[in-house]
Amino acid sequence: MNSSSGEVEGQIITFYSYKGGVGRTMALANVAWVLASNGMRVLTMDWDLESPGLHRFFRPFLEEDVLSATTGVINIVDNYRWAAMEEDERGDDWYLRYASVSEHAVSLDWAFPGRGALDFVSTGQQVPGYSALAASFDWDVFYGRFAGGLFLEALRGDIKRNYDYCLIDSRTGLSEIADICTIEMPDILVNCFTMSGQSIDGAATVTRSISGRADRDRRVFPVSMRVDEGEKAKVDSGRRYVRSKFDEHLAWMSSEEREAYWSKAEIPYRSFYAFEETLAVFGDAPGRPASLLASFERLTALITSEAVRSLPVMEEATRQRWLQSFFRTESAVAQQVLLSYAPTDRMWAEWIASLLGSAGYRVALEALSATGPERISASGDVTSIVSVLSEAYLQTYEAAARSAGRDILPQVPRLTGVQLPQSLRLAGPFADCPPVNVHGLSPREASEAILHALGEPIQDTAEVIRSALRFPGTEPQVYNIPGRNPGFRGRDTILETMRDRLLRSIPEAMPQVLCGRSGTGKTAVAVEYAHRFMADYDIIWLIPAEDPAFTAILFAQLADQLKLPKASATTETARNTREALRRGDPSSKWLLIFDNAGDRDRLVPCIPLGTGHVIVTSCHPTWSGLATSLQLTKE
């Protein structure tokens, strides 16, 4: 098979189970490795959006930071959905650019022989808002309004042209995702089940529904999983029941072929693999017919029509060395730090939190207001408190302490203050412990001072510093916002809420819409947000949004600043700029502010996809279905 040269298209094989816990994902991972080890180009895709786990079997060969930064399945369909909302004129095949899997795939770091390769596409970029996006995605609208079936067929074609085999890890049960994985995508379905009655009956029902479809030839391979020979009488009874349910769906085999099939289509239970996600290609020595590896080799031979039958022999020292990388190691429980800050200093709090997180601490952020903490304090297991000390923090702390009639911080063994201004009159609990003064320090000096104050025994902090967010005060490479208003006061709850939602990347909160009548300060709040969190962005661009034509001009001006190529028409340049932002070119860290927007349907085509942030200000209150609104009133 040589899909890359265009001679033969690849095959898509879905591994499905009606119930969870049958060993479906482990079977897929091992079959994929056997195929790649035989010189095949293999793609694995995790479509189990609610419970992703395929990556765990590949973790020794995936760089964590690359994996976490790479988009996946939900991003592929969501990018297409957003692009489908645009109403600009375009060719009939415009969607093909989104039906490409290559930019979402991560290659495993292993030298497979020949042209062999094993690529992985995750369920999606694991940002804090991933779960909300996966749970809220409307598949009915995707199919009905946006012709999702046409898009998935194009995606299927792209995969088959570029890989010899694509193995899909499906969602369990009956759902839209399961239908995509079992009906829309595969040429072959590996239907996995244990020998419990519910598991067999559920798998048989799915097989029957698929076998009755005439739109495409799909072969279903029923496979018994976790077979425990310790209960031989029950196992034999289960085998007879399995055959009674599935024999009719193997009519494409002769009776002799079915007999041979049932002698091979079983995966035994081995307790060694019950504790960690370990690949049997490393866990089992070769040449043992009763091993888990041997059963996966037999399964590979079945679904490839004997084209691939076994794993090439691996040096024993290599196998043993890599086997150790799958074992769980004991580590000390990380210390929990409560990081207390005034809302105006949140960028500093986020930077300190990322610094401490990179050093192995668990950090809980807690904003102060005049009435006390705005979040529920995780004081039950807090070992240290770090307070970000500024004039605003001390004023807020004193007001909250007076209101409560007591010290509002939990009693913990260690209290550390990080002082932002050069001088500060300290009182209360902060007067008893000299703070770390970071005024005028470089990022490295500030990092080392804070870690030293917490007793962190790191000799070289370079790696920790590289892993932290950008240092507060860093300016974007490109921005056009007006200067910061030194008299801006209040709106802390609005700004905190907006920041939380943008960081979570919840789809309903992207963009964030500041709604209110004229004179309520919507633009002022948006500009304050941009200044407050400036260090988190490479690009901040404010776009007057009353007129779509003027909006296009502002995007064209942004193209000039980013040194992007310009088209002959301004609207085309604007569209190309949005596409560049979607790709993260030249940066994925951008903030767009659409100011004074009117009709939301006219604004939708102007909003780029990608990992950047969008804020809209508008007098119009109706934004449901596109964004989360934050209502402003005059203070």
C-alpha positions as a printed NumPy array, in Angstrom:
array([[  0.   ,   0.   ,   0.   ],
       [  1.403,   3.375,  -0.962],
       [ -1.074,   6.141,  -0.322],
       [  1.573,   8.847,  -0.333],
       [  2.44 ,   8.194,  -3.981],
       [ -1.238,   8.118,  -4.897],
       [ -1.215,   4.485,  -6.091],
       [ -3.606,   3.182,  -3.448],
       [ -5.659,   5.107,  -0.924],
       [ -5.154,   4.356,   2.728],
       [ -7.676,   2.721,   5.017],
       [ -9.465,   4.241,   8.005],
       [-10.07 ,   1.825,  10.865],
       [-12.209,   2.771,  13.85 ],
       [-11.806,   1.031,  17.201],
       [-15.176,   1.201,  18.95 ],
       [-16.719,  -0.207,  22.126],
       [-20.278,   0.082,  23.35 ],
       [-19.028,   0.132,  26.962],
       [-15.872,   1.666,  28.374],
       [-13.044,  -0.181,  30.101],
       [-12.718,  -2.97 ,  27.548],
       [ -9.156,  -2.168,  26.422],
       [-10.117,  -0.58 ,  23.094],
       [ -7.584,   2.265,  23.259],
       [ -4.742,  -0.037,  24.242],
       [ -5.508,  -2.336,  21.311],
       [ -5.478,   0.61 ,  18.903],
       [ -2.172,   1.967,  20.207],
       [ -0.418,  -1.381,  19.87 ],
       [ -1.804,  -2.13 ,  16.408],
       [ -0.7  ,   1.343,  15.283],
       [  2.828,   0.701,  16.545],
       [  3.013,  -2.691,  14.8  ],
       [  1.9  ,  -1.089,  11.522],
       [  4.392,   1.79 ,  11.743],
       [  7.157,  -0.651,  12.656],
       [  6.473,  -2.406,   9.352],
       [  7.156,   0.767,   7.368],
       [  3.576,   2.076,   7.19 ],
       [  2.572,   5.71 ,   7.507],
       [  0.057,   5.627,  10.348],
       [ -2.203,   8.324,  11.773],
       [ -3.965,   7.875,  15.101],
       [ -6.86 ,  10.161,  16.069],
       [ -8.487,  10.458,  19.476],
       [-12.202,  11.143,  18.89 ],
       [-13.185,  10.349,  22.484],
       [-13.775,  14.039,  23.205],
       [-15.145,  13.549,  26.713],
       [-12.515,  11.089,  27.968],
       [ -9.327,  11.443,  25.908],
       [ -6.677,   8.878,  26.763],
       [ -4.867,   7.651,  23.66 ],
       [ -1.966,  10.041,  24.244],
       [ -1.159,   8.265,  27.51 ],
       [  0.072,   5.187,  25.647],
       [  2.411,   7.365,  23.57 ],
       [  3.606,   9.706,  26.315],
       [  7.311,   8.643,  26.328],
       [  7.485,   9.648,  22.654],
       [  5.545,  12.924,  22.745],
       [  6.89 ,  16.266,  23.947],
       [  4.377,  17.56 ,  26.486],
       [  4.715,  21.223,  25.539],
       [  4.293,  20.457,  21.809],
       [  1.295,  18.241,  22.482],
       [ -0.429,  20.787,  24.715],
       [  0.089,  23.571,  22.165],
       [ -1.188,  21.591,  19.165],
       [ -4.811,  21.667,  18.082],
       [ -6.871,  18.534,  17.504],
       [-10.187,  17.024,  16.453],
       [-12.566,  19.537,  18.061],
       [-10.474,  22.414,  16.704],
       [-10.614,  20.966,  13.175],
       [-14.411,  20.92 ,  13.122],
       [-14.749,  24.185,  15.066],
       [-12.415,  26.039,  12.683],
       [-14.551,  24.853,   9.771],
       [-17.744,  25.853,  11.582],
       [-16.51 ,  29.399,  12.122],
       [-15.27 ,  29.693,   8.556],
       [-18.647,  28.47 ,   7.273],
       [-20.308,  31.462,   8.96 ],
       [-18.573,  33.874,   6.595],
       [-20.782,  35.062,   3.768],
       [-18.088,  36.409,   1.428],
       [-18.054,  35.068,  -2.097],
       [-15.725,  32.103,  -2.546],
       [-15.257,  29.031,  -4.697],
       [-17.174,  25.803,  -4.253],
       [-14.146,  24.055,  -2.763],
       [-13.285,  26.729,  -0.163],
       [-13.701,  24.251,   2.695],
       [-10.868,  21.969,   1.52 ],
       [ -8.241,  24.178,   3.185],
       [ -9.84 ,  23.347,   6.544],
       [-10.137,  19.616,   5.738],
       [ -6.41 ,  19.042,   6.184],
       [ -5.142,  17.017,   9.101],
       [ -1.397,  17.659,   8.759],
       [ -1.191,  20.899,  10.784],
       [ -2.928,  19.193,  13.711],
       [ -0.758,  16.034,  13.769],
       [  2.212,  15.429,  16.069],
       [  4.793,  12.79 ,  15.116],
       [  6.005,  10.338,  17.743],
       [  9.721,  10.603,  18.453],
       [ 10.783,   7.13 ,  17.301],
       [ 12.869,   5.989,  14.321],
       [ 10.5  ,   3.637,  12.507],
       [ 12.013,   1.715,   9.56 ],
       [ 11.75 ,   2.893,   5.973],
       [  8.964,   5.364,   5.378],
       [  7.222,   4.254,   8.561],
       [  5.812,   6.97 ,  10.82 ],
       [  3.284,   7.229,  13.613],
       [  1.396,  10.529,  13.926],
       [ -1.107,  11.51 ,  16.586],
       [ -4.048,  13.921,  16.537],
       [ -5.447,  14.694,  19.982],
       [ -9.063,  15.451,  20.84 ],
       [ -8.151,  19.14 ,  20.949],
       [ -5.848,  21.726,  22.417],
       [ -5.975,  21.198,  26.174],
       [ -6.664,  24.771,  27.252],
       [ -8.84 ,  25.332,  30.342],
       [-11.96 ,  25.795,  28.186],
       [-11.547,  22.568,  26.223],
       [-14.281,  20.702,  28.122],
       [-16.806,  23.487,  27.556],
       [-16.083,  23.56 ,  23.824],
       [-16.346,  19.784,  23.467],
       [-19.563,  19.603,  25.509],
       [-21.306,  22.554,  23.867],
       [-20.479,  21.849,  20.218],
       [-23.799,  21.574,  18.362],
       [-23.437,  18.643,  15.964],
       [-26.98 ,  19.056,  14.633],
       [-26.174,  22.61 ,  13.508],
       [-22.807,  21.422,  12.191],
       [-24.546,  18.945,   9.889],
       [-27.741,  20.857,   9.105],
       [-26.586,  24.451,   8.7  ],
       [-22.938,  24.039,   7.795],
       [-22.961,  20.864,   5.627],
       [-20.744,  19.023,   8.1  ],
       [-21.122,  15.736,   6.236],
       [-19.478,  17.242,   3.157],
       [-16.619,  18.56 ,   5.278],
       [-16.038,  15.199,   7.017],
       [-15.97 ,  13.446,   3.644],
       [-13.281,  15.897,   2.522],
       [-11.336,  15.293,   5.754],
       [-11.655,  11.563,   5.175],
       [-10.245,  11.952,   1.678],
       [ -7.29 ,  14.002,   2.936],
       [ -6.432,  11.33 ,   5.494],
       [ -6.673,   8.466,   2.99 ],
       [ -4.407,  10.293,   0.519],
       [ -1.676,  10.941,   3.062],
       [ -1.594,   7.83 ,   5.235],
       [ -1.556,   4.085,   4.712],
       [ -3.669,   3.59 ,   7.811],
       [ -5.635,   5.887,  10.079],
       [ -6.762,   4.405,  13.399],
       [ -9.592,   6.254,  15.163],
       [-10.308,   5.874,  18.857],
       [-14.082,   6.325,  19.078],
       [-16.384,   7.564,  21.799],
       [-18.236,   4.764,  23.568],
       [-21.99 ,   4.201,  23.502],
       [-24.517,   5.795,  21.162],
       [-23.865,   9.439,  20.286],
       [-23.168,  11.823,  17.401],
       [-19.43 ,  11.31 ,  17.87 ],
       [-19.825,   7.531,  17.85 ],
       [-21.866,   7.766,  14.624],
       [-19.126,   9.821,  12.953],
       [-16.497,   7.304,  13.999],
       [-18.489,   4.16 ,  13.139],
       [-20.417,   5.294,  10.041],
       [-19.01 ,   8.473,   8.461],
       [-15.276,   7.803,   8.636],
       [-14.215,   4.136,   8.58 ],
       [-13.593,   1.473,   5.995],
       [-13.215,  -1.072,   8.806],
       [-14.782,  -1.129,  12.264],
       [-13.086,  -3.064,  15.054],
       [-15.977,  -3.6  ,  17.468],
       [-14.547,  -4.324,  20.925],
       [-16.481,  -5.885,  23.816],
       [-16.009,  -7.975,  26.925],
       [-17.976, -11.142,  27.497],
       [-20.624,  -9.558,  29.692],
       [-24.121,  -9.759,  28.257],
       [-24.602,  -5.976,  28.13 ],
       [-21.293,  -5.426,  26.331],
       [-21.983,  -8.155,  23.738],
       [-25.592,  -7.087,  23.116],
       [-24.655,  -3.418,  22.756],
       [-21.848,  -4.23 ,  20.325],
       [-24.142,  -6.508,  18.315],
       [-26.792,  -3.776,  18.029],
       [-24.227,  -1.338,  16.633],
       [-22.888,  -3.968,  14.225],
       [-26.391,  -4.732,  12.963],
       [-27.138,  -1.042,  12.3  ],
       [-23.888,  -0.603,  10.371],
       [-24.163,  -3.834,   8.372],
       [-27.585,  -2.747,   7.134],
       [-26.227,   0.398,   5.448],
       [-25.623,   0.269,   1.711],
       [-23.907,   3.644,   1.195],
       [-20.375,   2.211,   1.482],
       [-18.704,  -1.132,   2.028],
       [-17.658,  -1.325,   5.675],
       [-16.334,  -4.481,   7.231],
       [-16.927,  -5.061,  10.919],
       [-14.473,  -7.124,  12.949],
       [-15.99 ,  -8.15 ,  16.323],
       [-13.241,  -8.71 ,  18.906],
       [-13.59 , -10.184,  22.39 ],
       [-11.491,  -8.244,  24.904],
       [-10.062,  -8.941,  28.366],
       [-10.691, -12.679,  28.019],
       [ -9.791, -14.403,  31.296],
       [ -9.12 , -18.115,  30.788],
       [ -9.33 , -18.679,  34.547],
       [-13.089, -19.264,  34.174],
       [-12.987, -21.671,  31.229],
       [-16.621, -22.836,  31.38 ],
       [-17.915, -19.274,  31.407],
       [-15.492, -18.237,  28.67 ],
       [-16.622, -21.089,  26.405],
       [-20.259, -20.163,  27.023],
       [-19.44 , -16.557,  26.213],
       [-17.726, -17.566,  22.978],
       [-20.809, -19.453,  21.836],
       [-23.014, -16.457,  22.636],
       [-20.658, -14.106,  20.759],
       [-20.816, -16.294,  17.654],
       [-24.595, -16.432,  17.809],
       [-24.674, -12.636,  17.721],
       [-21.997, -11.899,  15.124],
       [-21.675, -14.833,  12.69 ],
       [-24.346, -13.418,  10.394],
       [-22.31 , -10.221,  10.016],
       [-19.267, -12.158,   8.796],
       [-21.063, -13.484,   5.725],
       [-18.254, -12.21 ,   3.521],
       [-16.083, -14.984,   5.023],
       [-16.301, -18.66 ,   4.18 ],
       [-17.155, -21.056,   7.009],
       [-13.493, -22.087,   7.225],
       [-12.396, -18.449,   7.373],
       [-14.896, -17.749,  10.166],
       [-13.529, -20.658,  12.202],
       [-10.015, -19.313,  11.769],
       [-11.208, -15.802,  12.546],
       [-12.768, -16.715,  15.893],
       [ -9.578, -18.495,  16.947],
       [ -7.672, -15.233,  16.489],
       [-10.141, -12.443,  17.367],
       [ -9.559, -12.439,  21.112],
       [ -7.458, -10.254,  23.376],
       [ -6.559, -11.892,  26.704],
       [ -6.575, -10.216,  30.087],
       [ -3.133,  -9.681,  31.618],
       [ -2.991,  -8.073,  35.055],
       [  0.454,  -6.549,  34.367],
       [ -1.229,  -3.952,  32.134],
       [ -3.983,  -3.008,  34.586],
       [ -1.972,  -0.32 ,  36.405],
       [ -0.326,   1.912,  33.808],
       [ -0.839,   2.739,  30.144],
       [  1.964,   0.529,  28.831],
       [  2.432,  -0.578,  25.229],
       [  2.643,  -4.358,  24.92 ],
       [  5.209,  -3.897,  22.143],
       [  7.592,  -2.995,  24.972],
       [  5.946,  -4.936,  27.811],
       [  6.05 ,  -8.381,  26.173],
       [  9.007, -10.271,  24.8  ],
       [  8.488, -11.436,  21.198],
       [  7.677, -15.007,  20.192],
       [  5.233, -15.86 ,  22.993],
       [  1.878, -16.931,  21.474],
       [ -0.086, -16.403,  24.704],
       [  1.153, -12.858,  25.262],
       [ -0.843,  -9.697,  24.82 ],
       [  1.568,  -8.607,  22.087],
       [  0.913, -11.785,  20.132],
       [ -2.845, -11.175,  20.284],
       [ -2.354,  -7.645,  18.919],
       [ -0.178,  -9.047,  16.121],
       [ -2.968, -11.478,  15.214],
       [ -5.503,  -8.635,  15.235],
       [ -3.229,  -6.585,  12.972],
       [ -3.033,  -9.488,  10.529],
       [ -6.838,  -9.811,  10.477],
       [ -7.598,  -6.185,   9.703],
       [ -4.808,  -5.867,   7.104],
       [ -5.696,  -9.133,   5.324],
       [ -2.32 , -10.569,   6.391],
       [ -0.373,  -7.645,   4.865],
       [  1.195,  -6.997,   8.297],
       [  1.517,  -9.965,  10.63 ],
       [  4.09 ,  -9.269,  13.326],
       [  6.299,  -6.732,  15.063],
       [  9.893,  -6.701,  13.824],
       [ 12.284,  -7.949,  16.471],
       [ 13.541,  -5.24 ,  18.825],
       [ 16.824,  -5.422,  20.699],
       [ 16.111,  -6.658,  24.218],
       [ 18.15 ,  -3.904,  25.861],
       [ 16.18 ,  -1.287,  23.917],
       [ 12.875,  -2.885,  24.874],
       [ 13.762,  -3.035,  28.556],
       [ 15.078,   0.527,  28.624],
       [ 11.925,   1.994,  27.073],
       [  9.666,  -0.223,  29.178],
       [ 10.895,   1.618,  32.259],
       [  9.622,   4.911,  30.854],
       [  6.02 ,   3.686,  31.135],
       [  6.242,   2.93 ,  34.854],
       [  4.755,   5.365,  37.337],
       [  7.278,   6.939,  39.698],
       [  6.544,   8.201,  43.183],
       [  6.856,  11.97 ,  43.592],
       [  6.428,  14.275,  46.523],
       [  3.062,  15.966,  46.9  ],
       [  3.36 ,  19.504,  45.587],
       [  2.942,  22.353,  48.039],
       [ -0.244,  24.404,  47.685],
       [  0.258,  28.16 ,  47.521],
       [ -2.563,  30.684,  47.874],
       [ -1.688,  33.723,  45.755],
       [ -3.59 ,  36.798,  46.934],
       [ -3.729,  39.961,  44.811],
       [ -5.663,  43.117,  44.027],
       [ -7.442,  42.916,  40.646],
       [ -5.348,  45.723,  39.173],
       [ -2.229,  43.592,  39.788],
       [ -3.554,  40.384,  38.245],
       [ -0.913,  40.229,  35.513],
       [  1.734,  40.104,  38.223],
       [ -0.265,  37.411,  40.018],
       [ -0.492,  35.325,  36.837],
       [  3.236,  35.664,  36.234],
       [  4.11 ,  34.627,  39.802],
       [  1.643,  31.722,  39.555],
       [  3.254,  30.48 ,  36.329],
       [  6.715,  30.813,  37.897],
       [  5.722,  28.79 ,  40.941],
       [  3.829,  26.272,  38.824],
       [  6.954,  25.691,  36.728],
       [  8.847,  25.078,  39.976],
       [  6.373,  22.356,  40.99 ],
       [  3.961,  24.237,  43.268],
       [  0.183,  24.042,  43.082],
       [ -1.133,  27.598,  42.999],
       [ -4.621,  28.959,  43.685],
       [ -5.284,  32.569,  42.635],
       [ -7.543,  34.66 ,  44.852],
       [ -8.532,  38.272,  44.154],
       [ -9.319,  40.666,  46.979],
       [-12.241,  43.085,  47.039],
       [-13.274,  45.577,  49.705],
       [-15.663,  42.951,  51.089],
       [-13.084,  40.165,  51.165],
       [-11.81 ,  37.477,  48.791],
       [-13.753,  37.243,  45.527],
       [-13.106,  33.515,  45.215],
       [-13.52 ,  30.633,  47.586],
       [-10.223,  30.169,  49.349],
       [ -8.619,  26.733,  48.985],
       [ -7.293,  27.049,  52.548],
       [ -7.772,  23.415,  53.514],
       [ -4.361,  22.285,  52.207],
       [ -2.598,  25.614,  51.748],
       [  0.967,  25.576,  53.031],
       [  1.966,  29.113,  51.999],
       [  0.402,  32.452,  51.102],
       [  2.016,  34.827,  48.631],
       [  0.543,  38.332,  48.626],
       [  1.205,  40.705,  45.727],
       [  1.782,  43.955,  47.623],
       [  0.861,  47.317,  46.122],
       [ -1.011,  50.428,  47.285],
       [ -4.185,  49.007,  45.795],
       [ -3.711,  45.678,  47.598],
       [ -3.051,  47.205,  51.015],
       [ -6.014,  49.599,  50.732],
       [ -8.296,  46.762,  49.665],
       [ -6.955,  44.455,  52.38 ],
       [ -7.486,  47.024,  55.135],
       [-11.045,  47.739,  53.939],
       [-11.851,  44.001,  53.804],
       [-10.316,  43.366,  57.245],
       [-12.357,  46.205,  58.767],
       [-15.516,  44.845,  57.154],
       [-14.834,  41.33 ,  58.46 ],
       [-13.542,  42.499,  61.834],
       [-10.57 ,  40.121,  61.559],
       [ -7.586,  39.062,  59.469],
       [ -9.073,  37.725,  56.245],
       [ -6.121,  35.535,  55.203],
       [ -5.992,  31.898,  56.354],
       [ -3.504,  30.992,  59.07 ],
       [ -0.659,  29.13 ,  57.38 ],
       [  2.99 ,  28.4  ,  58.226],
       [  4.455,  30.853,  55.693],
       [  3.374,  34.3  ,  54.476],
       [  5.495,  35.886,  51.733],
       [  4.944,  39.337,  50.306],
       [  6.055,  40.341,  46.811],
       [  6.338,  44.13 ,  46.789],
       [  5.784,  45.877,  43.448],
       [  6.484,  49.599,  44.114],
       [  9.874,  50.799,  45.336],
       [  8.505,  51.928,  48.69 ],
       [  5.373,  50.89 ,  50.545],
       [  4.089,  51.478,  54.074],
       [  3.412,  47.969,  55.369],
       [  0.99 ,  47.215,  58.179],
       [ -0.8  ,  44.27 ,  59.755],
       [  0.633,  40.803,  59.044],
       [  2.815,  42.173,  56.228],
       [  4.841,  44.359,  58.599],
       [  6.16 ,  41.282,  60.423],
       [  7.825,  39.631,  57.409],
       [ 10.157,  41.553,  55.084],
       [  8.763,  41.302,  51.532],
       [ 10.583,  40.461,  48.327],
       [ 10.924,  43.807,  46.549],
       [ 10.916,  43.195,  42.782],
       [ 10.855,  46.858,  41.753],
       [ 13.457,  47.42 ,  39.032],
       [ 14.577,  43.775,  38.94 ],
       [ 15.057,  41.842,  35.723],
       [ 12.844,  38.767,  35.129],
       [ 15.672,  36.47 ,  36.205],
       [ 16.478,  38.501,  39.342],
       [ 12.807,  38.687,  40.34 ],
       [ 12.323,  34.953,  39.738],
       [ 15.328,  33.973,  41.805],
       [ 14.336,  36.319,  44.654],
       [ 10.789,  34.908,  44.86 ],
       [ 11.894,  31.261,  44.651],
       [ 14.579,  31.884,  47.285],
       [ 12.014,  33.472,  49.621],
       [  9.892,  30.338,  49.365],
       [ 12.88 ,  28.144,  50.155],
       [ 13.024,  26.649,  46.663],
       [ 16.347,  24.745,  46.381],
       [ 16.826,  25.304,  42.634],
       [ 20.381,  26.084,  41.665],
       [ 19.675,  26.964,  38.032],
       [ 16.35 ,  28.738,  37.512],
       [ 16.783,  29.24 ,  33.763],
       [ 14.357,  26.469,  32.772],
       [ 11.782,  27.59 ,  35.336],
       [ 11.967,  31.167,  34.067],
       [ 11.593,  30.062,  30.433],
       [  8.434,  28.169,  31.371],
       [  6.827,  31.18 ,  33.066],
       [  4.623,  33.783,  31.395],
       [  6.126,  36.957,  30.016],
       [  7.298,  39.429,  32.615],
       [  4.745,  42.116,  33.549],
       [  5.448,  45.402,  31.823],
       [  6.477,  43.76 ,  28.548],
       [  4.885,  45.623,  25.645],
       [  3.315,  43.968,  22.578],
       [  5.241,  44.032,  19.317],
       [  2.267,  45.68 ,  17.581],
       [ -0.515,  47.716,  19.179],
       [ -2.68 ,  50.781,  18.487],
       [ -4.668,  51.323,  21.682],
       [ -4.864,  54.773,  23.291],
       [ -2.835,  55.514,  26.423],
       [ -3.92 ,  54.214,  29.795],
       [ -6.314,  56.376,  31.779],
       [ -4.61 ,  57.073,  35.16 ],
       [ -7.994,  57.991,  36.632],
       [ -9.676,  54.681,  35.812],
       [-11.319,  53.2  ,  38.912],
       [-13.614,  50.29 ,  39.657],
       [-15.003,  47.697,  37.224],
       [-12.8  ,  45.067,  38.879],
       [-15.496,  42.395,  38.868],
       [-16.16 ,  42.941,  35.145],
       [-12.445,  42.822,  34.309],
       [-11.827,  39.731,  36.448],
       [-14.79 ,  37.912,  34.903],
       [-13.718,  38.823,  31.399],
       [-10.151,  37.658,  32.05 ],
       [-11.347,  34.355,  33.509],
       [-13.546,  33.661,  30.507],
       [-10.909,  34.547,  27.95 ],
       [ -8.318,  32.351,  29.629],
       [-10.749,  29.447,  29.698],
       [-11.426,  29.91 ,  25.957],
       [-15.086,  29.012,  26.527],
       [-16.805,  29.308,  23.14 ],
       [-19.746,  31.301,  24.533],
       [-17.212,  33.786,  25.901],
       [-15.338,  34.221,  22.656],
       [-15.684,  37.03 ,  21.935],
       [-16.542,  38.814,  25.17 ],
       [-19.122,  41.535,  24.551],
       [-19.287,  44.592,  26.809],
       [-22.878,  45.79 ,  26.456],
       [-24.45 ,  48.982,  27.723],
       [-25.887,  52.317,  26.77 ],
       [-23.739,  55.176,  25.527],
       [-21.687,  56.705,  28.309],
       [-21.36 ,  53.565,  30.45 ],
       [-17.612,  53.287,  29.802],
       [-17.508,  50.206,  27.566],
       [-14.517,  51.365,  25.54 ],
       [-12.708,  52.521,  28.695],
       [-13.09 ,  49.047,  30.223],
       [-11.808,  47.362,  27.049],
       [ -8.797,  49.681,  26.899],
       [ -8.077,  49.141,  30.606],
       [ -8.16 ,  45.379,  30.026],
       [ -5.669,  45.764,  27.174],
       [ -3.261,  47.771,  29.355],
       [ -3.749,  45.595,  32.436],
       [ -2.87 ,  42.4  ,  30.543],
       [ -0.617,  43.889,  27.879],
       [  2.273,  41.572,  28.7  ],
       [  0.21 ,  38.551,  27.667],
       [ -0.098,  39.629,  24.027],
       [  2.17 ,  40.189,  21.034],
       [ -0.558,  42.022,  19.102],
       [ -3.309,  44.323,  20.421],
       [ -5.435,  45.986,  17.761],
       [ -8.456,  48.242,  18.307],
       [-10.894,  48.292,  15.385],
       [-13.846,  50.716,  15.1  ],
       [-16.631,  48.307,  14.093],
       [-19.572,  50.496,  13.078],
       [-18.836,  50.086,   9.357],
       [-17.59 ,  46.76 ,   7.845],
       [-15.717,  48.7  ,   5.134],
       [-13.751,  50.642,   7.752],
       [-13.173,  47.421,   9.669],
       [-11.521,  45.978,   6.545],
       [ -9.272,  49.032,   6.328],
       [ -8.104,  48.507,   9.93 ],
       [ -7.293,  44.865,   9.18 ],
       [ -5.303,  46.025,   6.145],
       [ -3.388,  48.449,   8.378],
       [ -2.677,  45.567,  10.744],
       [ -1.336,  43.597,   7.767],
       [  1.132,  46.444,   7.162],
       [  2.285,  46.352,  10.785],
       [  2.686,  42.566,  10.678],
       [  4.463,  42.746,   7.303],
       [  1.928,  40.384,   5.725],
       [  1.525,  40.319,   1.922],
       [ -1.221,  42.585,   0.618],
       [ -3.827,  41.703,  -2.002],
       [ -5.143,  44.065,  -4.647],
       [ -8.476,  44.502,  -2.823],
       [ -8.727,  45.71 ,   0.786],
       [-11.389,  43.103,   1.627],
       [ -9.091,  40.327,   0.414],
       [ -6.196,  41.72 ,   2.459],
       [ -8.477,  41.805,   5.518],
       [ -9.511,  38.203,   4.947],
       [ -5.879,  37.112,   4.535],
       [ -4.984,  38.931,   7.768],
       [ -7.709,  37.073,   9.658],
       [ -6.442,  33.811,   8.207],
       [ -2.886,  34.65 ,   9.315],
       [ -4.137,  35.303,  12.847],
       [ -5.988,  31.983,  12.787],
       [ -2.747,  30.203,  11.883],
       [ -0.844,  32.106,  14.572],
       [  1.239,  33.984,  11.977],
       [  3.283,  35.773,  13.23 ],
       [  1.9  ,  35.059,  16.728],
       [ -0.973,  33.169,  18.324],
       [ -1.114,  35.633,  21.237],
       [ -3.294,  38.45 ,  19.951],
       [ -6.146,  40.614,  21.217],
       [ -8.643,  42.292,  18.911],
       [-11.059,  44.919,  20.258],
       [-14.066,  45.597,  18.011],
       [-15.355,  48.924,  19.299],
       [-18.966,  50.102,  19.013],
       [-20.214,  47.117,  16.997],
       [-23.738,  47.163,  15.631],
       [-25.393,  44.209,  13.921],
       [-23.75 ,  41.032,  15.194],
       [-24.383,  39.137,  11.908],
       [-22.306,  41.746,  10.074],
       [-19.521,  41.365,  12.629],
       [-19.247,  37.55 ,  12.531],
       [-17.25 ,  37.425,   9.255],
       [-14.757,  39.873,  10.754],
       [-13.889,  37.69 ,  13.748],
       [-10.854,  35.473,  13.097],
       [-10.464,  31.971,  14.461],
       [ -7.472,  30.815,  16.443],
       [ -6.179,  31.005,  19.981],
       [ -6.258,  34.795,  20.298],
       [ -8.781,  36.836,  22.27 ],
       [-11.624,  39.057,  21.091],
       [-13.482,  41.822,  22.958],
       [-16.49 ,  43.619,  21.488],
       [-18.152,  46.78 ,  22.783],
       [-21.728,  47.386,  21.704],
       [-24.955,  49.142,  22.629],
       [-26.886,  46.158,  21.286],
       [-27.769,  43.544,  23.934],
       [-28.561,  40.536,  21.696],
       [-25.417,  38.44 ,  21.321],
       [-26.611,  35.011,  22.492],
       [-25.287,  32.128,  20.443],
       [-22.122,  33.999,  19.46 ],
       [-20.661,  35.394,  22.67 ],
       [-21.118,  35.963,  26.373],
       [-22.314,  39.457,  27.218],
       [-21.203,  41.515,  30.199],
       [-23.703,  44.267,  31.001],
       [-22.34 ,  47.654,  32.043],
       [-24.29 ,  50.408,  33.753],
       [-23.206,  53.885,  34.787],
       [-21.331,  53.964,  38.083]])
